[in-house]
Amino acid sequence: MPPPAPAAEPAPHHPVRRPGRTVAAALCLVLGLGLLGGAAVGTWLGDDPGERTATGYAEARALWHETPVDTLFPRTLKGDGAGPGGADRHWTRIAVAPDGDCAGAFDPLLAKALAPVGCARLLRATYVDETGSGVTTVGLLFTEADAKGMRTLRERFDREDLQRRTDLMPRPYAARGTAAARFGDAQRASWTIRPLVDVPVVVYAVSGFADGRAVGDPQPAEVAVLEGQTTAPAQAGLGHEAHGIADRVERGLRRIAAEGTPQDR
């Protein structure tokens, strides 16, 4: 069973069951991956779906139900070299949303873009950086799609550059009594969103200032992390925050998919 969440967090319900052994066999190729990001911003793991069986894909979809919340969203994340200029970053989880559907989690146009793959379950957590100045919500959208559906979605995002559109930003999870209490839609500063193709999951993150200031020029993380950017999100390192946290949660998900949940090892 998942360990109790901090007092400020809603207590998520993630029953822990023994997963099928076929998860590791069906997804054993997912760790043969290339590095896509630079050292200063951490690395995104590439994905090679290879030949997936329908059973293996379906079992990967159930990982949210089989895996403790502290495994999917660790209480602390370490980002060696994940900040501007290769600076180290550390983040602490301050809230976990109750798992549920996708209602209200995305702006209307993003919800429409994601609709073809469906929403089997949405998991979200919010982290604060070690200075207490930046907050980031990271999400795992477990879809209802098969491998072809996820590949089609990924290709559309890449082809149309949907991950850069400010009208397709995910919404934050602002938990009362935490540093993210004032983290609303107007406070969104930087974000990243990436449909995976080896597992039926969309990984995303959105970051902002913890003091509740509105951001008039939000910038996608893949742009905000580039040298020479002068926007407020870039200068504050919020692109690095969104990129780094999403990266590490994605790595953990891939590891679980490849090896099985901790109870199965």
C-alpha positions in Angstrom: 0.0 0.0 0.0 1.2 3.6 -0.7 2.7 5.3 2.4 0.6 8.1 4.0 0.8 11.4 2.2 2.0 14.6 3.9 -0.7 16.5 5.8 -1.1 19.0 3.1 -1.8 16.4 0.5 -5.2 14.8 -0.3 -4.8 11.1 0.4 -4.8 9.3 -2.9 -6.2 5.8 -3.2 -3.8 3.5 -5.0 -4.5 -0.1 -4.1 -1.4 -2.2 -4.6 -1.9 -5.5 -6.3 0.6 -8.0 -7.7 1.0 -7.2 -11.4 1.2 -9.8 -14.2 4.7 -10.9 -14.9 4.1 -10.2 -18.6 4.6 -6.4 -18.1 8.3 -6.8 -17.9 8.4 -9.2 -20.9 6.1 -7.1 -23.0 7.9 -3.9 -22.4 11.5 -5.1 -22.0 12.8 -2.9 -24.8 11.8 0.4 -23.3 15.2 1.1 -21.7 17.1 0.8 -25.0 16.8 4.5 -25.5 18.7 7.5 -26.8 19.4 10.7 -25.1 17.6 13.7 -26.7 18.4 16.5 -24.3 21.5 18.5 -23.5 23.4 18.1 -20.3 22.3 21.5 -18.9 18.6 20.6 -19.0 18.8 16.9 -18.2 17.8 14.2 -20.7 14.5 13.1 -22.3 14.5 9.4 -23.0 13.5 8.4 -26.5 11.0 5.7 -27.1 11.0 2.8 -29.4 7.7 1.0 -29.3 9.0 -2.1 -31.2 6.5 -4.9 -31.3 4.0 -4.7 -28.4 1.3 -7.2 -27.8 -2.2 -6.0 -27.0 -2.0 -7.7 -23.6 1.3 -6.0 -22.7 0.0 -2.5 -23.7 -3.2 -3.1 -21.7 -1.1 -4.1 -18.6 1.0 -1.0 -19.0 -2.2 1.0 -18.8 -2.9 -0.5 -15.4 0.4 0.5 -13.9 -1.2 3.5 -12.2 -3.3 1.1 -10.2 -0.5 -1.3 -9.3 2.2 1.2 -8.3 2.5 3.1 -5.0 2.2 6.9 -5.4 5.6 7.4 -3.9 7.1 5.3 -6.7 5.3 7.2 -9.5 5.8 10.6 -7.8 8.8 10.4 -5.4 8.7 12.6 -2.4 11.9 14.2 -3.5 13.5 14.5 -6.9 17.1 15.2 -7.6 18.1 17.0 -10.7 21.8 16.9 -11.1 22.7 19.4 -13.9 19.0 20.1 -14.6 19.0 23.8 -13.9 20.2 26.8 -16.0 23.9 26.6 -16.8 24.0 23.0 -15.6 23.2 23.9 -12.0 21.8 21.2 -9.7 18.1 21.2 -8.8 16.2 19.5 -6.0 12.4 19.3 -5.8 10.0 18.3 -3.0 6.6 17.0 -3.5 4.0 19.1 -1.7 0.7 17.7 -3.0 -0.8 14.7 -4.8 -4.2 15.0 -6.5 -6.7 12.2 -6.0 -6.6 10.1 -9.1 -9.5 10.6 -11.5 -10.6 11.5 -14.9 -9.4 14.4 -17.0 -12.3 16.8 -16.4 -11.0 20.3 -15.9 -7.3 19.3 -16.1 -6.6 20.8 -19.5 -7.6 23.9 -21.4 -10.4 23.2 -23.9 -8.2 23.0 -27.0 -5.7 20.7 -25.4 -8.6 18.5 -24.1 -9.8 18.4 -27.7 -6.3 17.5 -29.0 -6.0 14.6 -26.5 -9.6 13.3 -27.0 -8.7 10.8 -29.6 -6.7 8.7 -27.2 -9.2 8.9 -24.3 -8.6 9.2 -20.6 -8.4 6.0 -18.6 -6.9 7.8 -15.5 -5.1 11.0 -14.7 -2.5 11.2 -11.9 -1.0 14.6 -10.8 1.5 15.8 -8.2 2.9 19.3 -7.5 6.5 20.0 -6.5 8.3 23.0 -5.1 11.9 23.9 -5.7 14.5 24.1 -2.9 14.2 27.9 -2.9 10.5 27.9 -2.5 10.1 30.3 -5.4 8.9 27.9 -8.2 6.1 25.3 -8.2 5.5 22.6 -10.9 2.6 20.2 -11.5 3.5 17.0 -13.3 0.9 14.7 -14.7 0.6 11.2 -16.1 -2.4 10.7 -18.4 -3.0 7.0 -18.8 -4.9 6.8 -22.1 -7.4 4.3 -23.6 -5.5 4.1 -26.9 -3.5 1.3 -28.5 0.0 1.7 -29.8 -1.2 2.9 -33.2 -3.4 5.6 -31.5 -0.5 6.8 -29.4 1.8 6.9 -32.4 -0.7 8.9 -34.3 -1.1 11.4 -31.5 2.7 11.8 -31.1 3.1 12.3 -34.8 0.5 15.0 -34.8 2.1 16.8 -31.9 5.5 16.7 -33.6 4.1 17.7 -37.0 2.0 20.6 -35.8 4.2 21.7 -33.0 1.3 21.4 -30.6 3.6 21.3 -27.5 4.6 24.9 -28.1 1.1 26.4 -28.4 0.1 28.6 -25.4 -3.5 27.7 -25.9 -2.7 24.0 -25.3 -1.1 24.4 -21.9 -2.1 21.9 -19.1 -3.5 23.3 -16.0 -1.7 23.2 -12.6 -2.9 21.4 -9.4 -3.0 24.0 -6.7 -3.4 22.4 -3.3 -4.7 24.5 -0.3 -2.2 25.1 2.5 0.8 24.5 0.3 3.3 26.7 -1.6 1.2 26.0 -4.7 -2.0 27.4 -3.3 -1.9 30.4 -5.7 -0.8 28.4 -8.7 -3.6 29.0 -11.1 -4.1 29.3 -14.8 -2.8 32.9 -14.9 0.4 31.8 -13.1 1.4 29.3 -15.7 4.9 30.2 -17.0 6.4 27.2 -18.8 5.2 23.7 -19.7 6.1 20.5 -21.6 3.8 17.9 -22.9 4.9 14.6 -24.6 2.8 11.7 -25.8 4.7 8.5 -25.4 4.4 5.6 -27.9 5.8 2.6 -26.0 3.3 3.0 -23.2 -0.2 4.5 -23.4 0.7 7.6 -21.4 1.0 11.3 -22.0 3.6 13.0 -19.6 3.3 16.7 -19.0 4.5 19.4 -16.5 3.6 23.0 -16.0 5.5 25.4 -13.8 5.0 28.9 -12.3 6.0 31.3 -9.5 5.0 30.3 -6.0 4.2 33.9 -5.0 1.1 33.9 -7.3 2.3 36.5 -9.8 0.6 36.3 -13.2 2.8 35.6 -16.3 2.0 37.5 -19.5 4.5 35.7 -21.6 4.5 31.9 -20.9 7.1 30.0 -22.9 7.3 26.3 -23.7 10.0 24.5 -21.8 11.9 23.4 -24.9 12.4 27.1 -25.8 12.8 28.5 -22.3 15.8 26.2 -21.7 17.8 27.6 -24.6 20.6 30.0 -24.0 20.0 33.6 -24.6 16.3 33.6 -23.7 15.1 36.7 -21.9 11.5 35.9 -20.9 10.5 35.8 -17.3 10.1 32.0 -17.4 13.5 31.5 -18.9 15.3 33.9 -16.6 13.7 32.3 -13.6 14.6 28.8 -14.8 11.0 27.7 -14.9 11.5 26.0 -18.2 14.2 23.9 -16.6 11.8 23.1 -13.7 9.0 21.8 -16.0 11.5 19.9 -18.2 13.5 18.4 -15.4 10.6 17.2 -13.3 8.7 15.7 -16.2 11.9 14.0 -17.4 12.5 12.3 -14.0 8.9 11.2 -13.6 9.0 9.8 -17.1 12.2 7.9 -16.4 10.6 6.3 -13.3 7.5 5.3 -15.3 9.6 3.6 -18.0 11.6 1.8 -15.4 8.4 0.5 -13.8 7.1 -0.6 -17.1 10.3 -2.4 -18.0 10.9 -4.1 -14.7 7.5 -4.4 -13.0 6.4 -2.7 -9.8 8.6 -3.0 -6.7 6.3 -5.7 -5.3 7.0 -7.8 -8.3 10.8 -7.6 -8.0 
